[in-house]
Amino acid sequence: MKGTRVLAIPGCIWMLACVLSCSTAPAPTDARSTVKNQAAQDSASGEGYYRQARYDLALQFFMQALNGYTSVDDTAGVATTCNLIGKTYLVTGSLDQAEIMFTRARAKAQEISPSLVLDATNNLGELYLTRGDAQKALATFQEALALPAVAQSTARTALLYHNMGTAEKNLSNPAGALEYYQKSLQMNLSNRLNAEAAADYYMIASVHSRQGRFDEALRNADLALSYDKRVENSPGIAEDLYALGLISTRKKDPAAAFDFYQRSYLVYVTMGLKPGLKKTLTALISTADERGRNADAETYRKALADLGPQ
């Protein structure tokens, strides 16, 4: 079972983007405010597309927002949007570009916002995790956890605990990983952060699956699926279903695995995400072969071939 999963853009980042342009006072009419308002609208559009896993469109709107904030020298807007662009680069595998954006966000945020410094530091830790440097990632998350802004946001603290759990998991410390995931989960459940709680359940399932505790893994993966469905998080739903299939495969239950893989595949079809389509098709072919479903296996082989190279 895969060791990480894509997290949604934290709500605290998006809320700050709204604050940059929203006010209870009468709407100003000067040109600078008009540009800022348009940039905030572009950020809103980008965040919506990000949640739909339509990352090309998300990046387009985030870039438009960055240009707007830059044109009126809005430091907070620039820092916020650099974090959003970096998250989009990170999830699409453009790691060098992501690092540039997170570093820029942190430098800008030093001038005006401890919270944005915290977000950028956490994002850099996630980047190191993605690069496979769990030790550097853990040190970066610990650095972020010591920042004063942590006390102001339980959502940010929960995210750091979740990421520290993943770092510990990748460092082959399952006990430490589960401890951090449970801390994150309790905070997210208390704050009714369903997508974030789903990510915690998913990673707990991953640890249990690695330990061979398949019944517990299935139970937690199913909880992840339930919480992702509450917020219609399609990327999370697809990953949860694939995880349930993988755990069922390891539990030697190919019939259940085949059903979960099919459901995951269909969700990925709706999003058009080629990496997800490829991994589910590969799993479906293997499981169909194992069950003697030769016609199904050939159908999925053709579908996989039709996707072409990565």
N, C-alpha and C positions, 0 to 999 in steps of 0.2 A: 504494500500500500504506500502510495506516495507520501513523502515526509512533510510536505508543506501544501498549503492551498492559498489561493488568491483571496485576500481580504478586501472587503469593500473600503472605499475611501472613508476614513473616519468622519462621522457626522460633525465633530468639532471643527474640522477643517472647513467643511461646507458651510457651517453656521457662521464662521468668521467671514467667509466670502460674502454672505448675505449682509452681515453687519456693516461691511465696507460701503454698501450703497443704500441700506434701508434706514429709515429714521421715522420717529413719530412726528417730527416737525414737518411743515409744508414742504413739498418737493422743491428744491432749488432749481433755478432755470439757467444757471451759468453753464458755459460750455464744458468746463472741467467736470462738473457733476453729471452732465449728459454722457460724457465718455465713460466715467466710472460706472454709471448705471448700466450702460450697454455691456461693459466688461463683466459686470456681475451677472447679467443675463446670459452672456456667452459661457461663463463658468457653470451656470445652472444647466444649460444645455449639455455641456461637456460631461458634467457629473451624471446626468441622466443616461447618456450614451455609454458611459463607463460601466454603470450598473447593468446595462444590457449586454455588456461585453462587445460593444461596437467601438473598438478602441481607435480605429482610424478616424471616425467622426468625433470621438471624445477629444483626441489630440488636436484636431482641427479647431474646435471651439475653444479649447484651453489656450492654444496659440493666439487666437484672436483676442482672448481676454488678456493675455500677457502683453500683447502689443498695445492694447488700450491702456492698461495700467502704466506701462512704461512711458507712453506718450504724455501722460500727465504727472509723471514722477510720483506715483502712489506706491510707496515702499511696501506697505502692508499687502497691497494687492499683488505686487510683483512676487513677494515672498510666498504668499498663499498659492498663487498660480504656478510658481516653479515647483512647489511640492506636488501639486496635482499633475503637472506634466511629467515629473519624475516618476510618480506612481504608474502612470500610463506606459512610460518607457520600460519600467521595471517588469510589468506584467507581460509586455510584448517581447521581452528578451533583449532590449537595447540597453545593456547595462552601463556602457560608458556614458551614453547620453543621460541616463538616469542619475549617475553620480554627479555629472556636471550640474544638473538641475537641483539636486538636493544640496550640494555644496553652495550653490548660489543662493538658494533659499535660506540656508543657515546664516550665511554672511549678511544678507539683507535683514534677516530677523533680529540679529544681534543689536541692531539700531533701535528696534521698536517693540518687539514682542517675545517675551520668554516662552510663551506657548508655542509660537511658530519655531523657535529654536528647538524645543522639545520634539515637535513633529518632524523636523528635518533630521534631527539626530536619530530618532527611531527609524526613519526611512533609510538612512544610511546603514543602520544595523540590518534592516531587511535586505538591503542590497548585498551586504557581506554574506548573509545567509544564502542568498541565491547563488553567489559565487562559490559557495562551498567552504567558506572560512568561518565555521561556527564559533571558534574561540574569539576571533576579532568581533564577530557579531555580538556575542554575549557581553564582552567588555563594553561595547558601544551601548547596548541596552542598559547595562548597569550605570554607565555614565549618564544616560538619559533619566534613569530612575532617581538619580541624586539631584536633578535640577529642581529649583524651587517651584516651577510651574506644575510639577506632578501633583502637588497637594490641592491644586485648583480643579482637577478633573479626574474623576474615577474612571471615565471612559478611556482616557489616555493611559492611566495606570494599568487598567485591565489589558489594554493592547500590549503594553510592555511586558506584562506577565506572560501573556500568550506567546510573544516572540521569544522571551527567555526560555519558555518551555520547549519551543522548537529548537533553540540552540542546544539545550541540554539533551534533547532527544538525539540530535545529530552528533553529539559528543558521547553517545552511548551511555547516557545516564537516565534510564527510564523513570526511576523514582523521583529524581529532581524534576524531570519533565512533567510528570503527573501532578506534582505539587504545584508547579506554576500554572498549569492548565486549570486546575481546580480553583485556584485563587482568581484567575481571570473569569472562569465560568460563573462563580458566585457573584462577582461584581456585575457581569453582564446580565445575569438573570435578575438581579436586584434592580437594575436600571432598564429592564425590558428591552435590551439590545439584542434582538432576535438573530440577526445575521451574524453578529459577533459570537453569540452563544453557540450558534450552529458550527462556527469555525472551531470553537473549543471542543465540542462534542466530537467533531471529525478527527481532531488531532489526538484526543483521548483514545478514540477507536483505533487510530493508527498505531499508538503505543501498545495497546492490548493485542492487536493483530500480530505485531512483531514478536510479542511474548508468547504467542500461541494460545492466547485467551480468547478464542473465537466467539464464544457466546457473548461475552462482555463487549467485544469489538462490534459485533452485529447490533447489539442493543444501543450502543453509543452512536454508531453510524446512522441507525434509524432515527434517533433523536436529532441528529444533525439534519437529516432530511426533513423531519417535521418542522424544525425551526426555520429552515430555509424556505419551505413552502409558505410559511406565515407571511413572509415578506416578498414572495414571488421572485426569489433570487435564482434565476435560471442557471448561471454558472455554478453556483453552489449545489443546486439540485442535481445537475449533471455529474458533478464530482462525487456527491454523496452516493448516488446510484452506482457509479463505477466502483466506489470503495466497497459497497455492499456486495457487488459482484466478485470483487477480488477476495474479500474475506470468505465468501461462500466457496470460491475456488479452493482456497487454502483449507477450508473445512471439509473438502471432498464432497461438495454438494453441487454438481455441475448443472442440474436442472434449475436450481434457484439462481446460480451464477448467470446462466444464459438469460433468464428473465431480467435480471438487474442490468446486464450489459445492453440488452435490447432497449430498455427504457432509457438508459443513459445515452445511447446512440441517438435515439429519437429527439432528445432534448438538444444534443449537440447539433443535430440537423437544423433545428429551428434557429440556432444562433449562427450556423455556418462557420464554426470554429474548426479549422482543419486539424490542429493537433489533437483535439478531443475526438474528432471523427476517426482519426487514424488509430488512436489507442483503443477505442471501443471496438472498431472493426477487427483489429488484431486479436483482441480478446474473444470476440464472437467467433472468429474463424477457428481458433484453438479449441474453444468449448464445443462448437458444433462438430468438429472432427472427433473430439473425445466421446461425444454422445452418438456418433454415427449418423449425424444429420448432414449427409453429403451435399444435398441440394442447397441447404442453407449455407453451408461452408463455401460453396462455389459462388453463390449470390454475393456473399460478403467479400470474397476475394475480388470479384469484378468491381464492386463498389470501391474497395481499397485501391485497386489499380487505376480506377477512373480519377481518383484524387490527385494522382501524379506525385512528383517529388515534393518534399517539404518546402 
